[in-house]
């Protein structure tokens, strides 16, 4: 009995350390670990992967108007919808607040094919999160802005990928919200 209780306590500690307490999704710590592994795998296999940064448009207004309990219910439902929009090998994580990230593995060795696949997943997420929400018997709606970046392991650091996807997400907001934008690296030419 003591062994069973100790094992359950260890599992609870693991859950708290690596998962978001509200949504049950992986947290930043677990996402960083999975992102490091994805960078290594994409480099070894020369296969692209993608990182999508998702921010809920005007979430603060919903939270302030309807209360934090409704905001929490919305975040939980967003987490469920993200999980349903991706494959089992991919990762949906909550960074905090109304920010989520999706890591998509094993896209393609061809950049254009990988971009198309990532865009397909991004648009599936857009459609899913645009569906109406019923929270406390009241209808609500919210839209996401999604930034995406592709990587294949070449001199890539997880922190840079998060910055790139975040930058693309702000481009989506600037483009009118409720859309998906890809990060484009700007190559500087030397004279």
Secondary structure, DSSP 8 states (H G I E B T S, - for coil): -HHHHHHHHHHHHHHHHHB-TTT-SB-HHHHHHHHHHHHHHHHHHT--EEEEEEEEETHHHHHHHH-HHHHHHHHHHHHHHHHHHS-TTSEEEEEETTEEEEEE----SSHHHHHHHHHHHHHHHHHHHHS-EEETTEEE--EEEEEEEEE-STT--HHHHHHHHHHHHHHHHHTTSSSEEE---------
